[in-house]
Amino acid sequence: MATTIDERSELRRRARAGWSAVAPGWAEHAAYTDARGAETARWMLELTATAPGDRVLELASGPGGLGLAAAARGARVVLSDVAPEIVAIAAARAEALPNAGARVLDLEAIDEPDEAYDVVLCREGLMFATDPPSAVSEIRRVLRPGGRVAITVWGPREDNPWLGLVFDALGAELGRPVPPPGVPGPFSLSGAGVLAGLLEGAGLADVTVSELAVPLRAGSFEEWWTRTTALAGPLAAILPTLPGPARDAVAARLREAARAYETAGGIELPGLALIASARRRFTTG
């Protein structure tokens, strides 16, 4: 069912509050998120041929690891996120780089001029948009003609038990799906052809979508659970509202479900990302 403008605004407000709530976790685990996303970042920068002097915008940047990797290549980078608390983390990490800065931007209404960037990057952010077609149209608008874009979202839930199992355990305890129907979540753009369709629908050219394995490894169940609850914005709005026994029950359900992924070194859960790339045409049409 389509949502109204007011409903989308409320969803965006809640999402912003959720990400603001987990900002301390993103600060604490920034090095971990950089390491886990290093191969994804390499792919995205190669797909966009990010080079010295390019004007690069990273949307939904979190602590900014992807954009900082672009800055290390000599690009001029703006790290951006919708939550001011998270932007502050990215800004602090960018202070040592003269070619990187940070600002608050909403990927569904990018407050930047037309044709301002050579490259736009968005890793694991578009799937949370309340209006993905509008968000991709905004990305196209701020790209110069010939500019390149790379977008990463999570693949199907069944291919990402590192997070799918968490939602399953929480949903079983609550007696309802997590995320609830109609609320954008990590797997909202995982359907076959959805991501490519969004880029093509916005008028972008040379669209490609590839799969990349992104496994999650942790030394123990406790490490995984602690890190996940610290970083996952959609969970931040739910877990604190549960009484202690209910939170313990969620953890117990999850621990049992995770036994199949135990290794000699701790725990390893599969993950699958979808990486799309495209460019803005030099001419309209």
C-alpha positions, -999 to 999 in steps of 0.1 A, spaced: 0 0 0 14 34 -9 22 58 19 11 94 21 35 124 23 26 127 60 32 91 67 66 92 49 76 123 69 68 104 101 87 74 90 117 96 82 115 113 116 115 80 134 143 67 113 164 98 120 157 94 157 168 58 155 201 65 138 208 94 162 202 70 191 229 46 179 255 73 171 277 63 201 278 28 188 289 39 154 317 60 170 329 31 191 328 6 162 340 28 134 372 8 128 352 -24 127 327 -10 101 356 2 80 372 -32 81 340 -51 73 332 -27 45 367 -25 30 360 -48 0 327 -32 -7 344 2 -7 371 -10 -30 344 -23 -55 324 9 -53 355 31 -59 366 10 -88 332 9 -104 330 47 -103 366 51 -113 370 76 -84 402 96 -91 422 125 -77 403 158 -80 368 142 -84 341 159 -64 325 130 -44 294 129 -23 289 101 1 252 97 12 241 79 44 278 78 53 277 66 89 312 73 103 324 79 67 347 50 60 338 48 23 341 85 17 374 86 36 387 59 13 377 81 -17 396 110 -1 427 88 3 426 85 -35 428 123 -38 391 130 -44 374 160 -28 348 145 -6 317 155 13 306 129 39 269 132 47 242 116 68 207 125 79 215 123 117 236 152 130 251 131 157 265 107 131 277 135 109 297 148 139 315 114 140 323 116 103 335 152 106 358 143 134 374 115 114 378 138 84 395 166 103 430 154 93 422 154 56 421 188 38 401 173 10 372 159 31 344 175 51 310 165 64 275 179 65 239 169 73 221 159 42 189 139 36 194 115 6 157 120 -3 161 158 -5 198 165 -11 205 201 -3 231 206 -30 231 223 -64 224 205 -97 253 188 -113 276 194 -83 294 161 -82 314 138 -103 307 108 -81 279 99 -57 283 69 -33 257 54 -11 265 23 9 237 5 28 215 36 30 191 37 0 171 7 14 160 29 43 145 56 20 108 61 23 106 70 -14 135 53 -32 126 65 -67 127 101 -55 160 95 -38 176 81 -69 162 110 -89 179 133 -64 212 114 -69 209 119 -107 202 156 -102 234 163 -83 255 143 -107 272 162 -135 266 148 -170 288 118 -173 290 115 -135 291 81 -119 272 65 -90 276 34 -69 249 22 -45 251 -8 -22 221 -25 -5 217 -58 13 206 -88 -7 177 -111 3 171 -117 40 177 -154 37 212 -147 24 220 -124 53 214 -144 85 238 -120 103 209 -96 106 179 -117 94 182 -140 125 181 -110 147 149 -97 132 135 -132 134 142 -136 171 128 -101 179 97 -107 158 91 -141 175 92 -124 209 70 -95 198 46 -116 178 48 -94 147 72 -89 118 104 -68 122 105 -44 105 67 -41 102 51 -41 68 54 -7 50 85 4 69 117 5 49 144 -19 62 177 -35 53 161 -59 28 136 -36 12 154 -33 -21 167 -69 -23 142 -82 -48 154 -93 -82 157 -63 -105 145 -38 -80 178 -19 -77 185 -19 -114 149 -7 -120 153 22 -97 185 34 -115 171 29 -150 138 45 -140 157 77 -130 172 79 -164 207 67 -155 227 47 -181 251 17 -181 234 2 -151 251 -29 -136 243 -49 -105 267 -74 -90 267 -96 -59 294 -95 -32 298 -119 -3 302 -99 29 304 -124 58 302 -114 94 328 -128 118 329 -124 155 349 -140 183 317 -150 202 280 -147 202 282 -120 228 305 -99 206 281 -102 176 250 -94 197 266 -64 214 279 -50 182 246 -55 163 225 -38 190 250 -9 190 249 -3 153 214 -13 140 192 18 139 159 -1 134 166 -21 165 174 10 186 138 21 186 125 -13 198 150 -30 222 151 -2 248 113 -4 251 113 -41 261 114 -52 297 146 -70 308 131 -105 306 119 -99 270 154 -87 259 169 -117 275 144 -139 257 154 -123 223 190 -130 230 183 -166 240 163 -172 208 191 -157 188 219 -177 206 201 -209 197 195 -199 161 232 -190 157 246 -223 168 246 -235 132 272 -208 124 296 -215 152 332 -221 143 364 -229 161 372 -192 162 338 -180 173 310 -174 148 307 -167 111 275 -157 94 270 -153 56 262 -119 42 254 -108 6 255 -72 -7 241 -60 -41 264 -33 -57 249 -12 -84 267 13 -106 255 37 -133 263 70 -149 244 101 -158 240 106 -196 257 135 -212 224 144 -229 188 143 -218 165 115 -229 
